[in-house]
Amino acid sequence: MESKKSLDIEKVISLILRVGVVLSIAVISFGLLAHILVNAKVASLIIKVGLYILFLTPFARLVVSLFMFLLEKDLIYFVITLAIIVIIVLSNIVVSLRF
């Protein structure tokens, strides 16, 4: 039973990472096409959105893992994942406040 659960978790995480990367590639490609055809300012914004999607993909993996550990009642990994998420969020807040 445990191996089935771990396979399901791996499938969900793999799907999240694949969707994030493919969506990022699609948005960045659209931005590059817009840069060629239209306005550089709008295209730059679209490319930035694609990059943000790419940057947030591993964070989405952490959030999904957090809920999966909670559902499995695996409290050690839940706490570790929660701590990592808190560190990432707080560090981004501190950096954004300093600049």
Beta strands, then each sheet from edge to edge (+ up, - down):
end
